[in-house]
Amino acid sequence: KRDRGSVTMSIVINRRNLLYLLASGSALEAIGYRDVASNGRQVATDTNKLDSQTLPHGPGVDWLTVTEDRFRDVVARGSGAFAVGSTTTHSPDEDVRVWVRAINSDGTVDWDETYGSMRSRARAAVTTTGGGITLCGRINRYDGFVVEIGPDGTQQWRESFGGSADDLFEGIAQTDQGFVACGRTESFADEYDQPNSGDLWIVSMTGDGDIVDTTTLSYGHDFDTGQDVAPADDGGHVVAGTVRSRRGQFFGDGVVTKIDSDGDQLWERIYTQGDRHLPLAITNHPEGGYIVAGYYISVEDSSVTDSTGWITRLTADGQVFWERAVEEEPFMFTCSDVSVTIDGDIFVTGSRTPGLGADERDAIAMRLNADGTLLWTQ
């Protein structure tokens, strides 16, 4: 991802992890797509609905990597890629450890390395100016961590964050100060929350991992989690997150919030009522504002009945500029990652399943222009 003309995507299919490089080539299958009317806070999902239609086809697959382990993120490495996740097969003791694979432009593996101690997982990564990557996730099962890896796989530094309870990072971005990571904390959650609940957690740090500022946001539920973060032009950052219950009574709302460079919250947009909107990824757009990708679920009688892919462009102050839905009966869709090219086109990747409880899962990719017009799907 974050390349001019191609996109690398990772998705788990039938419990095996597949890593694709999509570039020029033949077309596969198109999916349904529609505009969504919105009032800025609640999406009206019963308007502007289009049936599944024939859409521009996407590129073919240049190469494919299959592994029994799991990739969680992939970032550019020159003309190749870094894939990060967790592994047991490459671990020296067969326990779960952080895993980074450096991949060449033709799909061959340059190197594999594992990091951290037992029960450690990488969730997200960002490229650094020196040609390496900085990644975040969970270490020792209960702590959030950030580690910088050099271009040859050498660990440059590693810092752990958290307390006596369960803490983890889900997203990371580079800033003028260094890095900002977001996730969930139980150690520093609001004391008035229920036991074992977690608050949305944001940590700003220097380029060496020293804490600059920490922000926690509580929405009164068990799993208040920052899923992804993007830097803002004024030195702050914007976080996309989800709030939901672990016990199933509450399926979740989505939140996008801006934090200034001092750690103070400037604004938030909560996607609630009706269908539940759950953002999973956010990135900057070169024309200003942000692109958010995720999904929304339909709930009837306390049960999920449908899942629709969701893409929205926000202005710099969080107002909805446009929204799009990704759907095709009988499939359920999730948009899980988003990136933007230099010229402003938008890559979205995700998955679809043929229904609730299905084991089968297809990877999907699509490209939109800056006004949300779909250029191709695959």
ZAZAZA-268956 format. One record per residue (C-alpha): residue number from 1; residue in one letter; x, y, z. Coordinates in steps of 0.001 Angstrom, whole numbers. Layout:
N
{site NUM,a,{X,Y,Z}}
...
***
This chain:
378
{site 1,k,{0,0,0}}
{site 2,r,{929,3695,-200}}
{site 3,d,{2378,3274,-3667}}
{site 4,r,{1671,5131,-6896}}
{site 5,g,{273,2443,-9104}}
{site 6,s,{-75,-799,-7194}}
{site 7,v,{-1391,-2058,-3908}}
{site 8,t,{-181,-4886,-1708}}
{site 9,m,{-2851,-6435,463}}
{site 10,s,{-3012,-9084,3163}}
{site 11,i,{-6082,-11096,4116}}
{site 12,v,{-6822,-14317,5962}}
{site 13,i,{-8729,-16813,3800}}
{site 14,n,{-9788,-20225,5147}}
{site 15,r,{-7331,-19779,8037}}
{site 16,r,{-4383,-19286,5672}}
{site 17,n,{-2808,-15915,5160}}
{site 18,l,{-2461,-14719,1563}}
{site 19,l,{-394,-11722,511}}
{site 20,y,{-1092,-10250,-2918}}
{site 21,l,{605,-7682,-5125}}
{site 22,l,{-1947,-6156,-7475}}
{site 23,a,{-517,-4344,-10471}}
{site 24,s,{-1309,-4339,-14195}}
{site 25,g,{-2951,-7422,-15621}}
{site 26,s,{-6206,-9193,-16348}}
{site 27,a,{-9503,-8622,-14560}}
{site 28,l,{-11307,-10828,-12103}}
{site 29,e,{-14761,-10166,-10636}}
{site 30,a,{-16590,-6878,-9989}}
{site 31,i,{-18736,-6159,-6939}}
{site 32,g,{-21650,-3891,-6121}}
{site 33,y,{-21132,-277,-5128}}
{site 34,r,{-23413,2634,-4288}}
{site 35,d,{-23492,6177,-3016}}
{site 36,v,{-24892,6729,467}}
{site 37,a,{-26935,9756,1533}}
{site 38,s,{-25744,11137,4860}}
{site 39,n,{-26554,13906,7303}}
{site 40,g,{-23033,13880,8718}}
{site 41,r,{-23756,11741,11784}}
{site 42,q,{-26056,8927,10751}}
{site 43,v,{-25951,7126,7415}}
{site 44,a,{-29323,6654,5719}}
{site 45,t,{-28834,3160,4389}}
{site 46,d,{-32240,2920,2695}}
{site 47,t,{-31595,5616,94}}
{site 48,n,{-29725,5717,-3208}}
{site 49,k,{-29450,1948,-3201}}
{site 50,l,{-28253,362,-6417}}
{site 51,d,{-28420,-3282,-7349}}
{site 52,s,{-25191,-5172,-7919}}
{site 53,q,{-23857,-3890,-11220}}
{site 54,t,{-21032,-4347,-13687}}
{site 55,l,{-18133,-2134,-12662}}
{site 56,p,{-14642,-1491,-14030}}
{site 57,h,{-12403,-4473,-13415}}
{site 58,g,{-9198,-4211,-11451}}
{site 59,p,{-5673,-5398,-12148}}
{site 60,g,{-4494,-8977,-11994}}
{site 61,v,{-2348,-10644,-9373}}
{site 62,d,{1392,-10380,-10049}}
{site 63,w,{2412,-12677,-7215}}
{site 64,l,{954,-14487,-4253}}
{site 65,t,{2458,-15543,-930}}
{site 66,v,{716,-18177,1209}}
{site 67,t,{1608,-18829,4835}}
{site 68,e,{158,-20714,7794}}
{site 69,d,{862,-17662,9988}}
{site 70,r,{-896,-14313,9956}}
{site 71,f,{1,-10951,8449}}
{site 72,r,{-1764,-7949,9990}}
{site 73,d,{-291,-5085,7951}}
{site 74,v,{1899,-4447,4938}}
{site 75,v,{3865,-1303,4053}}
{site 76,a,{6076,-243,1163}}
{site 77,r,{9723,-1305,998}}
{site 78,g,{11072,413,-2098}}
{site 79,s,{9489,-1597,-4908}}
{site 80,g,{8783,-4462,-2498}}
{site 81,a,{7016,-4673,862}}
{site 82,f,{7332,-5313,4566}}
{site 83,a,{4647,-7673,5894}}
{site 84,v,{4170,-7714,9668}}
{site 85,g,{2138,-9987,11909}}
{site 86,s,{2626,-12961,14196}}
{site 87,t,{4135,-16401,13741}}
{site 88,t,{4595,-19728,15467}}
{site 89,t,{6301,-21568,12587}}
{site 90,h,{9203,-19088,12460}}
{site 91,s,{9396,-18705,16250}}
{site 92,p,{12429,-20298,17963}}
{site 93,d,{10199,-21886,20630}}
{site 94,e,{6963,-22276,18594}}
{site 95,d,{5227,-19660,20737}}
{site 96,v,{3536,-16644,19167}}
{site 97,r,{6013,-13890,18348}}
{site 98,v,{6132,-10700,16301}}
{site 99,w,{7084,-11489,12724}}
{site 100,v,{8413,-9266,9924}}
{site 101,r,{8955,-10531,6378}}
{site 102,a,{10875,-8420,3844}}
{site 103,i,{9592,-9133,343}}
{site 104,n,{11238,-8205,-2966}}
{site 105,s,{9378,-6735,-5915}}
{site 106,d,{8967,-10180,-7533}}
{site 107,g,{7463,-11700,-4381}}
{site 108,t,{10572,-13546,-3230}}
{site 109,v,{11489,-13351,448}}
{site 110,d,{14566,-11292,1324}}
{site 111,w,{14490,-12085,5049}}
{site 112,d,{12270,-13264,7920}}
{site 113,e,{12807,-12118,11497}}
{site 114,t,{10947,-12538,14793}}
{site 115,y,{10935,-10077,17690}}
{site 116,g,{9708,-9758,21253}}
{site 117,s,{9014,-12376,23856}}
{site 118,m,{6310,-14992,24151}}
{site 119,r,{2703,-14162,23168}}
{site 120,s,{3675,-11075,21173}}
{site 121,r,{1809,-9861,18092}}
{site 122,a,{2298,-6991,15650}}
{site 123,r,{-851,-5111,14641}}
{site 124,a,{319,-2264,12378}}
{site 125,a,{3425,-666,10903}}
{site 126,v,{4663,2507,9265}}
{site 127,t,{7751,3049,7113}}
{site 128,t,{10568,5220,8435}}
{site 129,t,{12814,7680,6621}}
{site 130,g,{15806,5344,6962}}
{site 131,g,{14184,2582,4917}}
{site 132,g,{13028,455,7829}}
{site 133,i,{9727,221,9680}}
{site 134,t,{8262,1004,13085}}
{site 135,l,{5538,-1350,14239}}
{site 136,c,{3173,-1617,17167}}
{site 137,g,{1078,-4288,18837}}
{site 138,r,{1038,-6338,22016}}
{site 139,i,{3949,-7907,23871}}
{site 140,n,{3986,-10388,26781}}
{site 141,r,{236,-10759,26185}}
{site 142,y,{-692,-7714,28303}}
{site 143,d,{1416,-4671,27257}}
{site 144,g,{1395,-2424,24234}}
{site 145,f,{4721,-2036,22490}}
{site 146,v,{6468,-121,19707}}
{site 147,v,{9634,-1353,17996}}
{site 148,e,{11741,122,15203}}
{site 149,i,{13336,-2259,12705}}
{site 150,g,{16139,-1295,10335}}
{site 151,p,{16046,-2102,6605}}
{site 152,d,{18154,-5239,7205}}
{site 153,g,{15905,-6531,9997}}
{site 154,t,{18032,-5318,12903}}
{site 155,q,{16044,-4081,15902}}
{site 156,q,{16905,-439,16577}}
{site 157,w,{14884,71,19767}}
{site 158,r,{11831,-1272,21561}}
{site 159,e,{9570,220,24226}}
{site 160,s,{6702,-1306,26203}}
{site 161,f,{3686,672,27395}}
{site 162,g,{972,-217,29865}}
{site 163,g,{311,-1240,33449}}
{site 164,s,{-984,-4162,35440}}
{site 165,a,{-3962,-4996,33187}}
{site 166,d,{-4558,-5655,29483}}
{site 167,d,{-3186,-3013,27076}}
{site 168,l,{-2459,-3061,23346}}
{site 169,f,{-1865,-878,20295}}
{site 170,e,{-3791,-1310,17050}}
{site 171,g,{-2535,1578,14885}}
{site 172,i,{539,3765,14459}}
{site 173,a,{1544,6845,12435}}
{site 174,q,{4652,8950,12054}}
{site 175,t,{4514,12559,13327}}
{site 176,d,{6820,15573,13501}}
{site 177,q,{7688,14570,17077}}
{site 178,g,{8173,10895,16315}}
{site 179,f,{5197,8531,16420}}
{site 180,v,{1660,8256,17723}}
{site 181,a,{25,4914,18532}}
{site 182,c,{-3582,4132,19396}}
{site 183,g,{-5358,1142,20880}}
{site 184,r,{-7051,139,24124}}
{site 185,t,{-6013,281,27772}}
{site 186,e,{-7487,-1423,30812}}
{site 187,s,{-4636,-353,33108}}
{site 188,f,{-5459,3354,32741}}
{site 189,a,{-9207,3088,32091}}
{site 190,d,{-11706,5378,33786}}
{site 191,e,{-12163,4223,37387}}
{site 192,y,{-15928,4445,37009}}
{site 193,d,{-15993,1900,34185}}
{site 194,q,{-16865,-1706,34861}}
{site 195,p,{-14018,-4049,35883}}
{site 196,n,{-11944,-5399,32993}}
{site 197,s,{-13235,-2730,30632}}
{site 198,g,{-10964,-721,28371}}
{site 199,d,{-10716,2894,27213}}
{site 200,l,{-9554,4226,23871}}
{site 201,w,{-5838,4897,24326}}
{site 202,i,{-3541,7297,22444}}
{site 203,v,{195,7654,23135}}
{site 204,s,{2454,10225,21472}}
{site 205,m,{6177,9517,21607}}
{site 206,t,{9520,10714,20340}}
{site 207,g,{11405,9019,17548}}
{site 208,d,{13136,6887,20200}}
{site 209,g,{9938,5789,21938}}
{site 210,d,{9938,8188,24901}}
{site 211,i,{6409,9220,25906}}
{site 212,v,{5416,12784,25037}}
{site 213,d,{1727,12634,25924}}
{site 214,t,{-1001,10094,26754}}
{site 215,t,{-4753,10461,26183}}
{site 216,t,{-7541,8106,27269}}
{site 217,l,{-11162,8453,26116}}
{site 218,s,{-13997,6570,27775}}
{site 219,y,{-17343,5902,26082}}
{site 220,g,{-18681,3660,28837}}
{site 221,h,{-18259,268,27178}}
{site 222,d,{-15931,-2699,27537}}
{site 223,f,{-14029,-2320,24282}}
{site 224,d,{-13360,1363,23528}}
{site 225,t,{-10527,931,21028}}
{site 226,g,{-8514,3163,18724}}
{site 227,q,{-8230,1157,15496}}
{site 228,d,{-6057,3501,13419}}
{site 229,v,{-4495,6965,13556}}
{site 230,a,{-3419,9601,11016}}
{site 231,p,{-1325,12746,11600}}
{site 232,a,{-3000,16148,11204}}
{site 233,d,{-1441,19104,9401}}
{site 234,d,{-1418,21240,12567}}
{site 235,g,{663,18815,14626}}
{site 236,g,{-2175,16837,16168}}
{site 237,h,{-3662,13558,15008}}
{site 238,v,{-7019,11997,14131}}
{site 239,v,{-8047,8610,15508}}
{site 240,a,{-10699,6249,14145}}
{site 241,g,{-12077,3849,16712}}
{site 242,t,{-14861,1533,17822}}
{site 243,v,{-16817,1247,21065}}
{site 244,r,{-18656,-1960,21914}}
{site 245,s,{-19506,-4472,24629}}
{site 246,r,{-17697,-7771,25114}}
{site 247,r,{-20891,-9370,26390}}
{site 248,g,{-22890,-8910,23195}}
{site 249,q,{-25631,-6573,24442}}
{site 250,f,{-24130,-3688,22447}}
{site 251,f,{-22752,-4248,18953}}
{site 252,g,{-20851,-996,18712}}
{site 253,d,{-20591,2539,17441}}
{site 254,g,{-17831,4190,15468}}
{site 255,v,{-15958,7309,16514}}
{site 256,v,{-13526,9614,14713}}
{site 257,t,{-11847,12182,16956}}
{site 258,k,{-9122,14802,16657}}
{site 259,i,{-6487,15317,19353}}
{site 260,d,{-4213,18381,19316}}
{site 261,s,{-464,18361,19945}}
{site 262,d,{-1072,18894,23697}}
{site 263,g,{-3289,15812,23955}}
{site 264,d,{-6567,17725,24192}}
{site 265,q,{-9622,16555,22260}}
{site 266,l,{-10754,19137,19673}}
{site 267,w,{-13729,17360,18087}}
{site 268,e,{-15319,13989,17646}}
{site 269,r,{-17863,12434,15314}}
{site 270,i,{-19830,9495,16684}}
{site 271,y,{-21590,7209,14215}}
{site 272,t,{-24559,5827,16117}}
{site 273,q,{-28238,4912,15887}}
{site 274,g,{-29654,2675,13179}}
{site 275,d,{-26931,656,11477}}
{site 276,r,{-23699,486,13467}}
{site 277,h,{-20706,2053,11734}}
{site 278,l,{-17316,627,12668}}
{site 279,p,{-14231,2372,11227}}
{site 280,l,{-11094,248,10985}}
{site 281,a,{-8668,2460,9040}}
{site 282,i,{-7965,6150,8441}}
{site 283,t,{-5456,8037,6308}}
{site 284,n,{-4793,11597,5139}}
{site 285,h,{-5882,12882,1755}}
{site 286,p,{-3498,15226,-134}}
{site 287,e,{-6359,17642,-885}}
{site 288,g,{-7126,17895,2834}}
{site 289,g,{-9226,15908,5251}}
{site 290,y,{-9260,12166,5792}}
{site 291,i,{-10408,8893,4242}}
{site 292,v,{-12003,6371,6599}}
{site 293,a,{-12746,2729,5769}}
{site 294,g,{-14603,66,7737}}
{site 295,y,{-18050,-1482,7693}}
{site 296,y,{-21511,-1112,9134}}
{site 297,i,{-23722,-3827,10468}}
{site 298,s,{-27487,-4207,10481}}
{site 299,v,{-28945,-5522,13738}}
{site 300,e,{-32381,-7053,14263}}
{site 301,d,{-33566,-8646,17518}}
{site 302,s,{-30062,-8418,19009}}
{site 303,s,{-28536,-10304,16086}}
{site 304,v,{-26316,-9129,13231}}
{site 305,t,{-28126,-9609,9918}}
{site 306,d,{-25798,-7961,7405}}
{site 307,s,{-22392,-6302,7007}}
{site 308,t,{-21704,-3658,4340}}
{site 309,g,{-18343,-2164,3409}}
{site 310,w,{-18115,1537,4252}}
{site 311,i,{-15829,4265,2852}}
{site 312,t,{-16160,7944,3743}}
{site 313,r,{-14197,11109,3081}}
{site 314,l,{-14148,13657,5902}}
{site 315,t,{-13224,17323,5821}}
{site 316,a,{-10424,18617,8049}}
{site 317,d,{-12960,19314,10824}}
{site 318,g,{-14606,15902,10563}}
{site 319,q,{-17667,16691,8461}}
{site 320,v,{-18775,14091,5935}}
{site 321,f,{-17777,15067,2378}}
{site 322,w,{-19055,11841,787}}
{site 323,e,{-19807,8252,1757}}
{site 324,r,{-19883,5047,-250}}
{site 325,a,{-21149,1538,462}}
{site 326,v,{-19763,-1739,-878}}
{site 327,e,{-22304,-4528,-1186}}
{site 328,e,{-23513,-7433,-3280}}
{site 329,e,{-26047,-10019,-2238}}
{site 330,p,{-25597,-12465,-621}}
{site 331,f,{-22145,-11367,543}}
{site 332,m,{-21125,-9554,3728}}
{site 333,f,{-18320,-7016,3254}}
{site 334,t,{-15634,-5454,5437}}
{site 335,c,{-13232,-2696,4322}}
{site 336,s,{-10157,-3119,6523}}
{site 337,d,{-7440,-821,5142}}
{site 338,v,{-7118,2349,3077}}
{site 339,s,{-4257,4244,1465}}
{site 340,v,{-3988,7212,-895}}
{site 341,t,{-1750,7742,-3927}}
{site 342,i,{203,10931,-4565}}
{site 343,d,{-2418,12080,-7102}}
{site 344,g,{-5265,11552,-4625}}
{site 345,d,{-6692,8206,-5769}}
{site 346,i,{-7844,5924,-2957}}
{site 347,f,{-7004,2219,-2506}}
{site 348,v,{-9285,182,-237}}
{site 349,t,{-8764,-3471,663}}
{site 350,g,{-10908,-5846,2664}}
{site 351,s,{-12849,-9078,2482}}
{site 352,r,{-16240,-10596,1802}}
{site 353,t,{-18002,-13722,3070}}
{site 354,p,{-21092,-15462,1663}}
{site 355,g,{-23016,-15020,4925}}
{site 356,l,{-22973,-15208,8706}}
{site 357,g,{-20793,-17963,10099}}
{site 358,a,{-19253,-18872,6744}}
{site 359,d,{-15659,-20128,6754}}
{site 360,e,{-14983,-18990,3192}}
{site 361,r,{-13591,-15513,2677}}
{site 362,d,{-12523,-13645,-457}}
{site 363,a,{-10058,-10778,-576}}
{site 364,i,{-11309,-7615,-2263}}
{site 365,a,{-9559,-4488,-3527}}
{site 366,m,{-10837,-1314,-5131}}
{site 367,r,{-9593,2020,-6380}}
{site 368,l,{-11572,5294,-6197}}
{site 369,n,{-10772,8814,-7282}}
{site 370,a,{-10864,11786,-4916}}
{site 371,d,{-14593,12412,-5343}}
{site 372,g,{-15462,8804,-4539}}
{site 373,t,{-16035,7558,-8089}}
{site 374,l,{-15126,3889,-8342}}
{site 375,l,{-12356,3232,-10892}}
{site 376,w,{-12130,-548,-10496}}
{site 377,t,{-12856,-3403,-8150}}
{site 378,q,{-11456,-6878,-7782}}
***
